[in-house]
Amino acid sequence: MADRPLGDVVLASDRAASAVSQGLHAAAENLLVKALRAAGTGDHDRAGAYVARAIRLGYDEHEKVQPAWSQAHMLLFGMVVDALEERPDDDHRWLDAALTVLADCGDYAMTTAGWMRR
């Protein structure tokens, strides 16, 4: 990149932005895991406070995503995959559950999951 105009500056800028981005996502995940633990013990006020703090982390300009949303997505994905891997190959209840939840989702979820209705 050094042979391009501002090449080294862009590279350094990307590295700095990447570190900030990783920090935002790590903080969001930490807060959301604490929220899950609090909800698990029935402390819904504390869980809500943790979620609110995760949301207040703001938008990640480097990754172009809200870290709390992104990390919540990844936590849920991990839970679904872990549960699925523990089931026998012929157990399709997970798909029934996904379709049930999908029916209550907004338009965005319905359009991004349109492949499930084929």
C-alpha positions as CSV (number, residue, x, y, z in Angstrom):
1,M,0.0,0.0,0.0
2,A,3.0,2.3,0.4
3,D,3.2,2.9,-3.3
4,R,-0.4,4.3,-3.4
5,P,-1.4,7.8,-2.4
6,L,-2.0,7.9,1.3
7,G,-1.5,4.1,1.3
8,D,0.2,3.8,4.7
9,V,-2.2,6.3,6.2
10,V,-5.2,4.3,5.0
11,L,-3.7,1.1,6.3
12,A,-3.0,2.6,9.7
13,S,-6.5,4.1,9.8
14,D,-8.0,0.7,9.1
15,R,-6.0,-0.9,11.8
16,A,-7.1,1.7,14.3
17,A,-10.7,1.4,13.2
18,S,-10.5,-2.4,13.4
19,A,-9.3,-2.2,17.0
20,V,-12.1,0.1,18.0
21,S,-14.6,-2.1,16.2
22,Q,-13.4,-5.2,18.0
23,G,-13.6,-3.4,21.3
24,L,-17.2,-2.3,20.6
25,H,-18.2,-5.9,19.8
26,A,-16.4,-7.4,22.8
27,A,-18.1,-4.9,25.1
28,A,-21.6,-5.6,23.5
29,E,-21.1,-9.3,23.9
30,N,-19.9,-9.0,27.5
31,L,-23.0,-6.8,28.4
32,L,-25.4,-9.2,26.6
33,V,-24.0,-12.3,28.3
34,K,-24.4,-10.5,31.6
35,A,-28.0,-9.7,30.6
36,L,-28.7,-13.3,29.8
37,R,-27.3,-14.4,33.2
38,A,-29.4,-11.7,35.0
39,A,-32.5,-12.8,33.1
40,G,-31.7,-16.4,34.0
41,T,-31.8,-15.5,37.7
42,G,-35.1,-13.6,37.3
43,D,-33.4,-10.1,37.6
44,H,-35.2,-8.6,34.6
45,D,-34.4,-5.0,35.7
46,R,-30.7,-5.7,35.7
47,A,-30.9,-7.6,32.4
48,G,-32.7,-4.6,30.8
49,A,-30.0,-2.3,32.1
50,Y,-27.3,-4.4,30.6
51,V,-29.1,-4.5,27.2
52,A,-29.6,-0.7,27.3
53,R,-25.9,-0.2,28.0
54,A,-25.1,-2.5,25.1
55,I,-27.3,-0.5,22.8
56,R,-25.8,2.8,24.0
57,L,-22.4,1.6,22.7
58,G,-23.5,3.2,19.4
59,Y,-22.9,2.4,15.7
60,D,-19.7,0.7,14.5
61,E,-18.7,2.8,11.5
62,H,-15.9,0.3,10.6
63,E,-18.2,-2.8,10.3
64,K,-21.3,-0.7,9.4
65,V,-23.4,-2.4,12.1
66,Q,-24.8,-1.8,15.6
67,P,-22.6,-4.0,17.9
68,A,-25.4,-4.9,20.3
69,W,-27.6,-6.1,17.4
70,S,-24.7,-8.0,15.8
71,Q,-23.6,-9.7,19.0
72,A,-27.2,-10.6,19.9
73,H,-27.5,-12.2,16.5
74,M,-24.3,-14.1,17.0
75,L,-25.3,-15.3,20.5
76,L,-28.6,-16.5,19.3
77,F,-27.1,-18.2,16.3
78,G,-24.6,-20.0,18.6
79,M,-27.4,-21.2,20.9
80,V,-29.4,-22.5,18.0
81,V,-26.4,-24.3,16.4
82,D,-25.4,-25.8,19.7
83,A,-29.0,-27.1,20.4
84,L,-29.2,-28.4,16.8
85,E,-25.9,-30.3,17.1
86,E,-27.1,-32.1,20.2
87,R,-30.2,-33.5,18.3
88,P,-30.4,-36.6,16.2
89,D,-30.3,-36.0,12.4
90,D,-34.0,-36.9,12.0
91,D,-35.2,-34.4,14.7
92,H,-36.7,-31.4,12.8
93,R,-38.4,-29.7,15.7
94,W,-35.9,-26.8,15.4
95,L,-37.3,-25.9,12.0
96,D,-40.9,-26.0,13.4
97,A,-39.8,-23.6,16.2
98,A,-38.0,-21.3,13.7
99,L,-41.1,-21.2,11.5
100,T,-43.3,-20.5,14.5
101,V,-41.1,-17.6,15.6
102,L,-40.8,-16.3,12.1
103,A,-44.6,-15.8,11.9
104,D,-44.4,-13.2,14.6
105,C,-41.4,-11.3,13.1
106,G,-41.5,-8.1,11.2
107,D,-41.3,-7.6,7.5
108,Y,-37.4,-7.5,7.5
109,A,-37.2,-10.9,9.0
110,M,-39.8,-12.3,6.7
111,T,-38.1,-11.0,3.6
112,T,-34.6,-12.1,4.7
113,A,-35.9,-15.6,5.6
114,G,-38.0,-16.0,2.5
115,W,-35.9,-18.9,1.4
116,M,-37.5,-21.0,4.3
117,R,-40.9,-20.7,2.6
118,R,-39.8,-22.3,-0.7
